[in-house]
Each structure stands twice: as C-alpha cells, then as structure tokens.
Amino acid sequence: MSGFWASGNGGHVQNCRLTSIWADGCNLNNVSLGATIGNNITSSNNFIRGTGDDAHAINSVNYNDNNGTRYYYTRMSNITVVNNTSVAPWGGKGQAIYGGAGHLVANNLITDTARYIGLGVANSARTARISNLPR
C-alpha cells in the first residue's frame, strides 16, 4: 500500500516519482521485515503526489505489543529528508517526524495538504534540524 516502507542501517530512496498512493508515500522506519533499527537513511529528490497518509514519514517506533509479548525497537537516528516535493496528501501530513534523534529535514516543498498540516513533529524529535525554505 505504501510507495516505500524502509528500515535498516544506511540506504537511499532517491529520484522517484510516486503518485496516487493509498497509504504513505515514503515511510522510513525501524520495523520493516523484522528489522529493529532505522538509522542513516536518506530520502532525496523524490516527487510524491496524492497519498492517503503521510507523503513522507520518519516513524521511530518504541515498541509493539503482539499476542501478549512486547517487542522493543532501537530509536531511529540520523534520517535525512531533503529536496523532495510532496503535493496533495489527502489523508496525512506532507512531512511527519514521529520520534528519533538527529534528523535533517531541509529544502522540501510541501503543498496542497487536504486534511492535516504540512509538517508535523512529535515531541520526541526535539533534536531534529528542520529547515523547509521556499524554493
């Protein structure tokens, strides 16, 4: 359902065009395919239009409960989201930061959000450096 749902240590999502996605356009996280980390991941030069949830999300999960067992995950760090365009996310934010530390979000164009704000930052992302300047 998402364009990209990515975790791990290192990696790039770049130069992609995603349109009419029912869920997140690009979700960088620490819970994909059994992973417990999401560090040093970069999303750059992507065009995302018409998402049913967040166009871009940094999704640092602390834990999940599954059948009475609690699974813990390593806090995400050093995610870079730069030079992206997010147009018309109708069910989520243009850029969402849900936890972690040391992230860089800069030079992104977020336009025509329908339901939520363009940029959302959770309390636990206090060390994020955010610089969305008009292009």
N, CA, C and O atoms as a MOPAC input file, in Angstrom:
PM7 MOZYME 1SCF
protein

 N      0.80200 1    -1.20300 1     0.00000 1
 C      0.00000 1     0.00000 1     0.00000 1
 C      0.84300 1     1.26500 1     0.00000 1
 O      0.40100 1     2.28500 1    -0.52800 1
 N      2.05500 1     1.23500 1     0.57900 1
 C      2.93400 1     2.40600 1     0.58400 1
 C      3.86800 1     2.34500 1    -0.61300 1
 O      4.15100 1     1.27400 1    -1.14900 1
 N      4.34400 1     3.52200 1    -1.02400 1
 C      5.33300 1     3.54800 1    -2.09400 1
 C      6.63800 1     2.92100 1    -1.62800 1
 O      7.17700 1     2.03100 1    -2.28600 1
 N      7.15000 1     3.39400 1    -0.47500 1
 C      8.34300 1     2.82900 1     0.14400 1
 C      8.08400 1     2.67700 1     1.63000 1
 O      7.55400 1     3.59000 1     2.26300 1
 N      8.44600 1     1.54900 1     2.18800 1
 C      8.36600 1     1.27100 1     3.62200 1
 C      9.72800 1     0.69100 1     3.95900 1
 O      9.95300 1    -0.50400 1     3.76800 1
 N     10.64900 1     1.52300 1     4.46000 1
 C     12.05200 1     1.13600 1     4.52400 1
 C     12.64500 1     1.29900 1     5.90800 1
 O     12.32100 1     2.24100 1     6.63100 1
 N     13.52500 1     0.36200 1     6.27100 1
 C     14.25800 1     0.42900 1     7.53100 1
 C     15.66100 1    -0.10700 1     7.30200 1
 O     16.07400 1    -0.33400 1     6.16500 1
 N     16.39000 1    -0.30700 1     8.39700 1
 C     17.74700 1    -0.83700 1     8.30800 1
 C     18.77700 1     0.20600 1     8.66500 1
 O     18.46300 1     1.22000 1     9.28900 1
 N     20.01100 1    -0.04700 1     8.26700 1
 C     21.12000 1     0.85900 1     8.56200 1
 C     21.74700 1     1.30600 1     7.24600 1
 O     22.40500 1     0.52100 1     6.56300 1
 N     21.54000 1     2.56300 1     6.90100 1
 C     22.01400 1     3.08200 1     5.62900 1
 C     21.00600 1     2.77400 1     4.53600 1
 O     20.17300 1     1.88000 1     4.68100 1
 N     21.08400 1     3.49500 1     3.47800 1
 C     20.18300 1     3.27700 1     2.35200 1
 C     19.64100 1     4.59000 1     1.83100 1
 O     19.64200 1     5.60500 1     2.52800 1
 N     19.17500 1     4.55300 1     0.58700 1
 C     18.69800 1     5.75800 1    -0.08400 1
 C     17.41400 1     5.46900 1    -0.84600 1
 O     17.28200 1     4.43700 1    -1.50300 1
 N     16.48000 1     6.39100 1    -0.74700 1
 C     15.32200 1     6.44400 1    -1.63200 1
 C     15.49100 1     7.75300 1    -2.37500 1
 O     15.36600 1     8.82300 1    -1.78100 1
 N     15.77400 1     7.68300 1    -3.67200 1
 C     16.06800 1     8.92400 1    -4.38000 1
 C     15.58400 1     8.88200 1    -5.82300 1
 O     15.50800 1     7.82800 1    -6.45500 1
 N     15.25800 1    10.08300 1    -6.32100 1
 C     14.87500 1    10.28500 1    -7.71600 1
 C     13.66700 1     9.44400 1    -8.12600 1
 O     13.63200 1     8.90900 1    -9.23400 1
 N     12.68100 1     9.32500 1    -7.24200 1
 C     11.48300 1     8.52200 1    -7.51700 1
 C     10.27600 1     9.42900 1    -7.72000 1
 O     10.23000 1    10.55500 1    -7.22500 1
 N      9.30700 1     8.91200 1    -8.45600 1
 C      8.04000 1     9.61200 1    -8.67800 1
 C      6.92800 1     8.67700 1    -8.21600 1
 O      6.73500 1     7.60000 1    -8.78000 1
 N      6.20100 1     9.09800 1    -7.18900 1
 C      5.12500 1     8.29000 1    -6.61100 1
 C      3.82300 1     9.06900 1    -6.69900 1
 O      3.73800 1    10.19200 1    -6.20200 1
 N      2.81400 1     8.49000 1    -7.32100 1
 C      1.52800 1     9.16600 1    -7.43200 1
 C      0.40100 1     8.21200 1    -7.06200 1
 O      0.49500 1     7.00200 1    -7.27300 1
 N     -0.66700 1     8.78000 1    -6.50700 1
 C     -1.88600 1     8.03400 1    -6.15800 1
 C     -1.59200 1     6.81000 1    -5.29500 1
 O     -1.95400 1     5.68500 1    -5.64200 1
 N     -0.93200 1     7.04900 1    -4.16700 1
 C     -0.59300 1     6.00000 1    -3.20600 1
 C     -1.66900 1     5.99300 1    -2.12100 1
 O     -2.00200 1     7.05200 1    -1.59000 1
 N     -2.21500 1     4.83400 1    -1.78200 1
 C     -3.30100 1     4.77100 1    -0.79500 1
 C     -2.82400 1     4.97000 1     0.64300 1
 O     -3.61300 1     5.37400 1     1.49700 1
 N     -1.55900 1     4.69600 1     0.92300 1
 C     -1.02300 1     4.86100 1     2.27300 1
 C      0.12000 1     5.88300 1     2.21600 1
 O      0.02900 1     6.85900 1     1.47100 1
 N      1.19700 1     5.67600 1     2.99000 1
 C      2.34200 1     6.58900 1     2.97900 1
 C      3.06000 1     6.53100 1     1.63500 1
 O      3.14700 1     5.47900 1     1.00000 1
 N      3.56900 1     7.68300 1     1.22100 1
 C      4.41700 1     7.69300 1     0.03500 1
 C      5.76500 1     7.06900 1     0.34600 1
 O      6.18600 1     6.11900 1    -0.31400 1
 N      6.44600 1     7.61100 1     1.36200 1
 C      7.76100 1     7.11600 1     1.77300 1
 C      7.81400 1     7.09800 1     3.29800 1
 O      7.87400 1     8.15400 1     3.92800 1
 N      7.79200 1     5.92000 1     3.88600 1
 C      7.82500 1     5.75600 1     5.33700 1
 C      9.17600 1     5.15100 1     5.70400 1
 O      9.44200 1     3.98400 1     5.41600 1
 N     10.02300 1     5.95400 1     6.34200 1
 C     11.31800 1     5.48700 1     6.83100 1
 C     11.12300 1     5.12700 1     8.29200 1
 O     10.70500 1     5.97000 1     9.08600 1
 N     11.42400 1     3.87500 1     8.66100 1
 C     11.03800 1     3.38400 1     9.98300 1
 C     12.05400 1     2.39900 1    10.52700 1
 O     13.09600 1     2.16100 1     9.91600 1
 N     11.74300 1     1.83000 1    11.67900 1
 C     12.61100 1     0.84000 1    12.31200 1
 C     11.88000 1    -0.48400 1    12.55500 1
 O     12.21600 1    -1.21800 1    13.48400 1
 N     10.88100 1    -0.78800 1    11.72000 1
 C     10.10400 1    -2.01900 1    11.94000 1
 C      9.80200 1    -2.80700 1    10.65900 1
 O      8.90000 1    -3.64400 1    10.67700 1
 N     10.49900 1    -2.58400 1     9.57500 1
 C     10.20500 1    -3.29900 1     8.32800 1
 C     10.81800 1    -4.68700 1     8.29800 1
 O     11.98700 1    -4.86700 1     8.63800 1
 N     10.03000 1    -5.65800 1     7.89400 1
 C     10.51900 1    -7.01700 1     7.64700 1
 C     11.40800 1    -7.55000 1     8.75500 1
 O     12.47000 1    -8.11500 1     8.49200 1
 N     10.97500 1    -7.37000 1     9.99200 1
 C     11.71500 1    -7.89200 1    11.13900 1
 C     12.86800 1    -7.02900 1    11.60700 1
 O     13.54500 1    -7.38700 1    12.57100 1
 N     13.11400 1    -5.90400 1    10.95400 1
 C     14.19600 1    -5.01600 1    11.38200 1
 C     13.84500 1    -4.35000 1    12.70100 1
 O     12.66800 1    -4.16800 1    13.01400 1
 N     14.84900 1    -3.99000 1    13.46800 1
 C     14.62900 1    -3.25800 1    14.71800 1
 C     15.37200 1    -1.93100 1    14.72500 1
 O     15.38100 1    -1.23500 1    15.74000 1
 N     16.00100 1    -1.56800 1    13.60100 1
 C     16.71200 1    -0.30100 1    13.50900 1
 C     16.30300 1     0.45300 1    12.24300 1
 O     15.79100 1    -0.13100 1    11.28800 1
 N     16.53900 1     1.74700 1    12.26400 1
 C     16.32400 1     2.60700 1    11.11200 1
 C     17.23400 1     3.81300 1    11.25700 1
 O     16.81300 1     4.85100 1    11.76800 1
 N     18.47000 1     3.68700 1    10.81400 1
 C     19.46500 1     4.73500 1    11.00100 1
 C     20.15700 1     5.08400 1     9.68600 1
 O     20.31700 1     4.23600 1     8.80900 1
 N     20.56400 1     6.34800 1     9.56700 1
 C     21.35800 1     6.79900 1     8.42200 1
 C     20.68600 1     6.49700 1     7.08500 1
 O     21.34300 1     6.04800 1     6.14600 1
 N     19.38500 1     6.74200 1     6.99700 1
 C     18.62700 1     6.54000 1     5.77000 1
 C     18.33300 1     7.90700 1     5.16600 1
 O     18.03400 1     8.85800 1     5.88800 1
 N     18.41700 1     8.00700 1     3.83400 1
 C     18.19800 1     9.27100 1     3.13900 1
 C     17.08200 1     9.14500 1     2.12300 1
 O     17.00700 1     8.16700 1     1.37900 1
 N     16.21600 1    10.14700 1     2.09900 1
 C     15.21100 1    10.29000 1     1.04700 1
 C     15.46600 1    11.63200 1     0.37900 1
 O     15.38400 1    12.67700 1     1.02500 1
 N     15.78100 1    11.60500 1    -0.93000 1
 C     16.11200 1    12.86000 1    -1.60200 1
 C     15.62300 1    12.87200 1    -3.04500 1
 O     15.57700 1    11.84400 1    -3.72100 1
 N     15.25900 1    14.07400 1    -3.49300 1
 C     14.87400 1    14.32500 1    -4.88600 1
 C     13.69900 1    13.46800 1    -5.35100 1
 O     13.68500 1    13.00300 1    -6.49000 1
 N     12.71800 1    13.25700 1    -4.48000 1
 C     11.53200 1    12.47900 1    -4.82500 1
 C     10.32700 1    13.39400 1    -5.03600 1
 O     10.23100 1    14.46400 1    -4.43400 1
 N      9.42700 1    12.96300 1    -5.88700 1
 C      8.15600 1    13.65800 1    -6.12200 1
 C      7.04600 1    12.71500 1    -5.68100 1
 O      6.92500 1    11.60100 1    -6.19200 1
 N      6.22500 1    13.17600 1    -4.71600 1
 C      5.14900 1    12.34200 1    -4.17900 1
 C      3.85500 1    13.14000 1    -4.24400 1
 O      3.78400 1    14.25800 1    -3.73400 1
 N      2.82400 1    12.56300 1    -4.87500 1
 C      1.54900 1    13.26600 1    -5.03300 1
 C      0.37700 1    12.33600 1    -4.71900 1
 O      0.34300 1    11.18500 1    -5.15400 1
 N     -0.57600 1    12.85700 1    -3.95700 1
 C     -1.84600 1    12.16900 1    -3.73800 1
 C     -1.75900 1    10.95400 1    -2.84200 1
 O     -2.17000 1     9.86400 1    -3.24100 1
 N     -1.22700 1    11.11600 1    -1.62800 1
 C     -1.11900 1     9.98700 1    -0.70400 1
 C     -2.29800 1     9.94200 1     0.26300 1
 O     -2.81500 1    10.98000 1     0.67400 1
 N     -2.71300 1     8.73800 1     0.61800 1
 C     -3.79700 1     8.55100 1     1.57000 1
 C     -3.35200 1     8.67300 1     3.01000 1
 O     -4.18500 1     8.68600 1     3.91700 1
 N     -2.05700 1     8.76000 1     3.23600 1
 C     -1.49400 1     9.02300 1     4.55800 1
 C     -0.32700 1     9.99200 1     4.34400 1
 O     -0.34300 1    10.75700 1     3.37900 1
 N      0.67000 1     9.97800 1     5.20800 1
 C      1.76800 1    10.93500 1     5.09700 1
 C      2.51300 1    10.76900 1     3.76900 1
 O      2.75900 1     9.64800 1     3.32400 1
 N      2.86800 1    11.88900 1     3.14500 1
 C      3.69600 1    11.81200 1     1.94300 1
 C      5.08200 1    11.28000 1     2.32200 1
 O      5.59100 1    10.35500 1     1.68900 1
 N      5.68500 1    11.86600 1     3.35400 1
 C      6.95000 1    11.39900 1     3.92500 1
 C      6.75300 1    11.20300 1     5.42400 1
 O      6.11100 1    12.02600 1     6.07700 1
 N      7.29300 1    10.13300 1     5.96700 1
 C      7.22400 1     9.92600 1     7.40900 1
 C      8.53500 1     9.34500 1     7.91500 1
 O      9.09500 1     8.42600 1     7.31700 1
 N      9.01500 1     9.89300 1     9.02400 1
 C     10.08800 1     9.28600 1     9.80700 1
 C      9.36900 1     8.70000 1    11.01000 1
 O      8.86100 1     9.44000 1    11.85300 1
 N      9.32200 1     7.38100 1    11.09500 1
 C      8.44400 1     6.70600 1    12.04000 1
 C      9.26200 1     5.83600 1    12.99400 1
 O      9.43400 1     4.63900 1    12.76300 1
 N      9.76000 1     6.44700 1    14.06300 1
 C     10.56500 1     5.73400 1    15.04800 1
 C      9.64700 1     5.09400 1    16.09200 1
 O      9.08200 1     5.78300 1    16.94100 1
 N      9.50800 1     3.79300 1    16.01900 1
 C      8.61900 1     3.04800 1    16.91600 1
 C      9.39900 1     2.62800 1    18.16000 1
 O     10.50300 1     2.09400 1    18.04800 1
 N      8.83600 1     2.86500 1    19.33900 1
 C      9.47400 1     2.43700 1    20.58800 1
 C      9.22900 1     0.95700 1    20.86100 1
 O     10.15700 1     0.21800 1    21.18600 1
 N      7.96800 1     0.52600 1    20.72700 1
 C      7.62800 1    -0.88200 1    20.95800 1
 C      6.29600 1    -1.21000 1    20.29700 1
 O      5.50500 1    -0.32100 1    19.98500 1
 N      6.06600 1    -2.48700 1    20.09300 1
 C      4.77700 1    -3.00700 1    19.64100 1
 C      4.38600 1    -4.16700 1    20.53000 1
 O      5.24300 1    -4.94300 1    20.95100 1
 N      3.10400 1    -4.29400 1    20.82000 1
 C      2.58500 1    -5.45100 1    21.55200 1
 C      1.92800 1    -6.39100 1    20.55400 1
 O      1.09600 1    -5.97700 1    19.74600 1
 N      2.31300 1    -7.67000 1    20.62000 1
 C      1.76600 1    -8.66900 1    19.71100 1
 C      1.50100 1    -9.95700 1    20.48200 1
 O      2.43500 1   -10.60200 1    20.96000 1
 N      0.23700 1   -10.32800 1    20.60200 1
 C     -0.16300 1   -11.54600 1    21.30400 1
 C      0.41600 1   -11.63700 1    22.71400 1
 O      0.89500 1   -12.69600 1    23.11900 1
 N      0.37600 1   -10.54600 1    23.45500 1
 C      0.83300 1   -10.53000 1    24.83400 1
 C      2.33500 1   -10.36100 1    25.01700 1
 O      2.81700 1   -10.35800 1    26.14900 1
 N      3.07700 1   -10.22000 1    23.93500 1
 C      4.52000 1   -10.02500 1    24.02000 1
 C      4.86400 1    -8.62900 1    23.53500 1
 O      4.36800 1    -8.17800 1    22.50200 1
 N      5.71400 1    -7.95200 1    24.28400 1
 C      6.14200 1    -6.60400 1    23.89800 1
 C      7.49800 1    -6.69500 1    23.19800 1
 O      8.44700 1    -7.27000 1    23.73100 1
 N      7.57300 1    -6.12400 1    22.00600 1
 C      8.79100 1    -6.07700 1    21.21100 1
 C      9.32300 1    -4.64800 1    21.20300 1
 O      8.58500 1    -3.71200 1    20.89400 1
 N     10.61000 1    -4.47500 1    21.54300 1
 C     11.23600 1    -3.15900 1    21.59600 1
 C     12.11000 1    -2.93300 1    20.36600 1
 O     12.66700 1    -3.87600 1    19.80300 1
 N     12.22200 1    -1.67200 1    19.95900 1
 C     12.98800 1    -1.29500 1    18.77900 1
 C     14.00700 1    -0.22800 1    19.14200 1
 O     13.79500 1     0.54700 1    20.07400 1
 N     15.10700 1    -0.18900 1    18.41000 1
 C     16.14800 1     0.80800 1    18.60800 1
 C     15.66000 1     2.15600 1    18.07200 1
 O     15.15200 1     2.23800 1    16.95400 1
 N     15.81600 1     3.18800 1    18.86000 1
 C     15.40900 1     4.53800 1    18.46300 1
 C     16.11700 1     4.93600 1    17.16400 1
 O     17.32500 1     4.74500 1    17.03000 1
 N     15.37600 1     5.47900 1    16.22700 1
 C     15.94100 1     5.89100 1    14.94800 1
 C     16.84400 1     7.11100 1    15.11100 1
 O     16.63500 1     7.94000 1    15.99700 1
 N     17.86000 1     7.20800 1    14.23200 1
 C     18.73100 1     8.37500 1    14.26800 1
 C     19.27900 1     8.69000 1    12.87700 1
 O     19.43100 1     7.82100 1    12.02000 1
 N     19.56500 1     9.97500 1    12.70200 1
 C     20.25400 1    10.47900 1    11.51800 1
 C     19.54200 1    10.15400 1    10.20400 1
 O     20.15300 1     9.65100 1     9.26100 1
 N     18.26400 1    10.44500 1    10.15900 1
 C     17.49400 1    10.31200 1     8.92400 1
 C     17.56700 1    11.65000 1     8.19200 1
 O     17.43700 1    12.70600 1     8.81000 1
 N     17.77200 1    11.60600 1     6.88600 1
 C     17.87000 1    12.81400 1     6.07000 1
 C     16.76600 1    12.80400 1     5.03100 1
 O     16.65500 1    11.86800 1     4.24000 1
 N     15.94100 1    13.85700 1     5.03300 1
 C     14.86900 1    14.03100 1     4.05000 1
 C     15.08100 1    15.40100 1     3.42200 1
 O     14.76600 1    16.41900 1     4.03600 1
 N     15.61700 1    15.43500 1     2.19300 1
 C     15.98000 1    16.69300 1     1.55700 1
 C     15.56700 1    16.73500 1     0.08800 1
 O     15.55700 1    15.71700 1    -0.60300 1
 N     15.23000 1    17.93400 1    -0.36600 1
 C     14.96900 1    18.21600 1    -1.78200 1
 C     13.83800 1    17.36800 1    -2.36500 1
 O     13.92900 1    16.91000 1    -3.50400 1
 N     12.78500 1    17.15900 1    -1.59300 1
 C     11.63100 1    16.39200 1    -2.04400 1
 C     10.44600 1    17.32000 1    -2.29100 1
 O     10.39000 1    18.42600 1    -1.75300 1
 N      9.50700 1    16.86400 1    -3.10400 1
 C      8.26500 1    17.58900 1    -3.34700 1
 C      7.10300 1    16.69100 1    -2.94500 1
 O      7.00400 1    15.54900 1    -3.39400 1
 N      6.22200 1    17.21700 1    -2.09200 1
 C      5.02300 1    16.49700 1    -1.65000 1
 C      3.80900 1    17.33700 1    -2.01000 1
 O      3.65600 1    18.45700 1    -1.52200 1
 N      2.94400 1    16.79900 1    -2.86600 1
 C      1.77800 1    17.52400 1    -3.35000 1
 C      0.51500 1    16.75100 1    -2.97600 1
 O      0.41800 1    15.54700 1    -3.21100 1
 N     -0.43200 1    17.44700 1    -2.40200 1
 C     -1.78500 1    16.95400 1    -2.14700 1
 C     -1.87100 1    15.63800 1    -1.38400 1
 O     -2.53200 1    14.70700 1    -1.84400 1
 N     -1.21100 1    15.53800 1    -0.21700 1
 C     -1.50400 1    14.37800 1     0.62400 1
 C     -2.90900 1    14.56400 1     1.20700 1
 O     -3.13300 1    15.49300 1     1.98300 1
 N     -3.84300 1    13.70600 1     0.84800 1
 C     -5.23100 1    13.92500 1     1.24600 1
 C     -5.58700 1    13.25100 1     2.56300 1
 O     -6.63000 1    13.56200 1     3.13800 1
 N     -4.75200 1    12.33400 1     3.06400 1
 C     -5.09800 1    11.65300 1     4.30900 1
 C     -4.03900 1    11.75500 1     5.38300 1
 O     -4.15700 1    11.08700 1     6.41000 1
 N     -3.00800 1    12.56300 1     5.18900 1
 C     -1.94300 1    12.67900 1     6.17900 1
 C     -1.17500 1    13.97300 1     6.00300 1
 O     -1.64000 1    14.90300 1     5.34300 1
 N     -0.01100 1    14.02100 1     6.59300 1
 C      0.83200 1    15.21300 1     6.55400 1
 C      1.75100 1    15.18000 1     5.33100 1
 O      1.96300 1    14.12300 1     4.73600 1
 N      2.29200 1    16.33500 1     4.96200 1
 C      3.29000 1    16.38300 1     3.90300 1
 C      4.59000 1    15.76200 1     4.36500 1
 O      5.20500 1    14.98900 1     3.63100 1
 N      5.02300 1    16.09400 1     5.59100 1
 C      6.20400 1    15.50700 1     6.22300 1
 C      5.89200 1    15.33000 1     7.69700 1
 O      5.51400 1    16.28000 1     8.38100 1
 N      6.05300 1    14.10000 1     8.18200 1
 C      5.79500 1    13.80800 1     9.58700 1
 C      7.04500 1    13.22100 1    10.22100 1
 O      7.68400 1    12.33500 1     9.65400 1
 N      7.38800 1    13.72200 1    11.40300 1
 C      8.51700 1    13.18600 1    12.15400 1
 C      7.95900 1    12.63700 1    13.46200 1
 O      7.54500 1    13.38600 1    14.34700 1
 N      7.95700 1    11.31700 1    13.56000 1
 C      7.42900 1    10.63900 1    14.73600 1
 C      8.58800 1    10.02000 1    15.51000 1
 O      8.79400 1     8.80800 1    15.45900 1
 N      9.33300 1    10.83800 1    16.21600 1
 C     10.37400 1    10.34800 1    17.10500 1
 C     11.74100 1    10.19100 1    16.47400 1
 O     11.94500 1    10.47100 1    15.29300 1
 N     12.67000 1     9.73500 1    17.29600 1
 C     14.05400 1     9.57700 1    16.87500 1
 C     14.88100 1    10.79200 1    17.23900 1
 O     14.42700 1    11.66500 1    17.97800 1
 N     16.11200 1    10.84600 1    16.71100 1
 C     17.02500 1    11.94600 1    17.05000 1
 C     17.98800 1    12.20800 1    15.90500 1
 O     18.32600 1    11.30700 1    15.13800 1
 N     18.42300 1    13.45800 1    15.80100 1
 C     19.45800 1    13.82800 1    14.85800 1
 C     19.03000 1    13.85500 1    13.40700 1
 O     19.87300 1    13.74400 1    12.51700 1
 N     17.74300 1    14.00000 1    13.14400 1
 C     17.25100 1    14.00500 1    11.76500 1
 C     17.47700 1    15.36000 1    11.10000 1
 O     17.54200 1    16.39200 1    11.76700 1
 N     17.59700 1    15.33500 1     9.77000 1
 C     17.68900 1    16.55500 1     8.98000 1
 C     16.56800 1    16.53500 1     7.95000 1
 O     16.49400 1    15.63400 1     7.11400 1
 N     15.69700 1    17.53900 1     8.02000 1
 C     14.61100 1    17.72500 1     7.04900 1
 C     14.80300 1    19.12500 1     6.48900 1
 O     14.62900 1    20.11100 1     7.20600 1
 N     15.16700 1    19.22200 1     5.19300 1
 C     15.51100 1    20.52600 1     4.63600 1
 C     15.16800 1    20.61400 1     3.15400 1
 O     15.22700 1    19.62700 1     2.42100 1
 N     14.80600 1    21.82700 1     2.73400 1
 C     14.58500 1    22.16800 1     1.33800 1
 C     13.54400 1    21.27500 1     0.66000 1
 O     13.74400 1    20.81700 1    -0.46500 1
 N     12.44200 1    21.03700 1     1.35000 1
 C     11.33700 1    20.26200 1     0.79800 1
 C     10.18000 1    21.19900 1     0.47200 1
 O      9.92100 1    22.15800 1     1.19900 1
 N      9.49100 1    20.91100 1    -0.62200 1
 C      8.29100 1    21.64900 1    -0.97900 1
 C      7.08100 1    20.80600 1    -0.59500 1
 O      6.92200 1    19.68000 1    -1.06800 1
 N      6.22600 1    21.36000 1     0.26900 1
 C      5.00300 1    20.68500 1     0.70500 1
 C      3.84100 1    21.59600 1     0.34000 1
 O      3.79100 1    22.74400 1     0.78200 1
 N      2.90500 1    21.09700 1    -0.46500 1
 C      1.83100 1    21.95700 1    -0.93300 1
 C      0.50500 1    21.20800 1    -1.00300 1
 O      0.46700 1    19.99000 1    -1.17700 1
 N     -0.57300 1    21.96200 1    -0.86500 1
 C     -1.94400 1    21.46800 1    -1.05800 1
 C     -2.32700 1    20.30900 1    -0.14500 1
 O     -2.91500 1    19.32700 1    -0.59800 1
 N     -1.99500 1    20.42300 1     1.14700 1
 C     -2.44100 1    19.39200 1     2.08700 1
 C     -3.95100 1    19.53100 1     2.27800 1
 O     -4.47800 1    20.64300 1     2.32100 1
 N     -4.63200 1    18.40900 1     2.38900 1
 C     -6.09300 1    18.44200 1     2.43300 1
 C     -6.64700 1    18.29800 1     3.84300 1
 O     -7.56200 1    19.03100 1     4.21900 1
 N     -6.11700 1    17.37800 1     4.62600 1
 C     -6.72000 1    17.05200 1     5.90900 1
 C     -5.87600 1    17.49000 1     7.10700 1
 O     -6.41800 1    17.93800 1     8.11800 1
 N     -4.56900 1    17.36100 1     6.99700 1
 C     -3.67300 1    17.67100 1     8.11100 1
 C     -2.68800 1    18.75500 1     7.70800 1
 O     -2.70900 1    19.24600 1     6.57900 1
 N     -1.82800 1    19.12000 1     8.64600 1
 C     -0.82500 1    20.15500 1     8.40700 1
 C      0.26900 1    19.65300 1     7.46200 1
 O      0.39600 1    18.45100 1     7.22600 1
 N      1.04800 1    20.57800 1     6.93300 1
 C      2.12800 1    20.21000 1     6.02800 1
 C      3.27200 1    19.51900 1     6.73400 1
 O      3.80000 1    18.53000 1     6.22700 1
 N      3.67600 1    20.02700 1     7.91500 1
 C      4.80400 1    19.47200 1     8.65300 1
 C      4.36800 1    19.18000 1    10.07900 1
 O      3.89400 1    20.07200 1    10.78200 1
 N      4.52600 1    17.94600 1    10.50300 1
 C      4.18200 1    17.56100 1    11.87000 1
 C      5.39500 1    16.97100 1    12.56100 1
 O      6.06400 1    16.10100 1    12.00300 1
 N      5.69200 1    17.43800 1    13.78400 1
 C      6.83700 1    16.95500 1    14.54200 1
 C      6.35500 1    16.49800 1    15.90200 1
 O      5.70800 1    17.25600 1    16.62500 1
 N      6.67300 1    15.24100 1    16.25800 1
 C      6.31100 1    14.70800 1    17.56800 1
 C      7.28100 1    15.23400 1    18.62000 1
 O      8.39400 1    15.63900 1    18.28600 1
 N      6.87600 1    15.23200 1    19.87400 1
 C      7.69800 1    15.75100 1    20.96700 1
 C      9.05000 1    15.06700 1    21.07500 1
 O     10.02900 1    15.71300 1    21.45000 1
 N      9.13600 1    13.79300 1    20.76300 1
 C     10.39100 1    13.07100 1    20.96000 1
 C     11.42000 1    13.35500 1    19.87300 1
 O     12.51600 1    12.79500 1    19.90900 1
 N     11.09800 1    14.19500 1    18.92400 1
 C     12.05500 1    14.52900 1    17.85700 1
 C     12.70900 1    15.87400 1    18.12100 1
 O     12.95900 1    16.62700 1    17.18000 1
 N     12.98700 1    16.18800 1    19.35800 1
 C     13.49100 1    17.50700 1    19.73500 1
 C     14.84000 1    17.85400 1    19.13000 1
 O     15.15500 1    19.03600 1    18.98600 1
 N     15.63500 1    16.87800 1    18.77600 1
 C     16.95000 1    17.19700 1    18.22500 1
 C     16.93000 1    17.26700 1    16.69900 1
 O     17.98600 1    17.38600 1    16.07800 1
 N     15.76600 1    17.19700 1    16.09300 1
 C     15.70200 1    17.29400 1    14.63600 1
 C     16.05300 1    18.70100 1    14.16800 1
 O     15.70200 1    19.68400 1    14.82000 1
 N     16.73600 1    18.79300 1    13.05200 1
 C     17.04900 1    20.08200 1    12.42600 1
 C     16.09700 1    20.21600 1    11.24700 1
 O     16.14900 1    19.41600 1    10.31300 1
 N     15.23900 1    21.20800 1    11.28300 1
 C     14.21700 1    21.37400 1    10.24700 1
 C     14.42800 1    22.71500 1     9.57500 1
 O     14.52600 1    23.75300 1    10.23000 1
 N     14.49600 1    22.67400 1     8.27400 1
 C     14.70200 1    23.89500 1     7.51400 1
 C     13.99100 1    23.76100 1     6.18000 1
 O     14.63400 1    23.50700 1     5.16100 1
 N     12.68300 1    23.92800 1     6.17000 1
 C     11.91500 1    23.89300 1     4.92200 1
 C     11.79100 1    25.31500 1     4.41500 1
 O     10.94800 1    26.07900 1     4.88500 1
 N     12.61500 1    25.66300 1     3.47400 1
 C     12.63500 1    27.00200 1     2.92100 1
 C     11.90900 1    27.02700 1     1.58800 1
 O     11.93000 1    26.03300 1     0.86100 1
 N     11.27200 1    28.12900 1     1.25100 1
 C     10.61000 1    28.22100 1    -0.05600 1
 C     11.62600 1    28.02500 1    -1.17300 1
 O     12.76700 1    28.48300 1    -1.10300 1
 N     11.15800 1    27.31500 1    -2.22100 1
 C     12.04800 1    27.11500 1    -3.37500 1
 C     11.55000 1    27.92800 1    -4.51900 1
 O     12.14800 1    27.91200 1    -5.59500 1

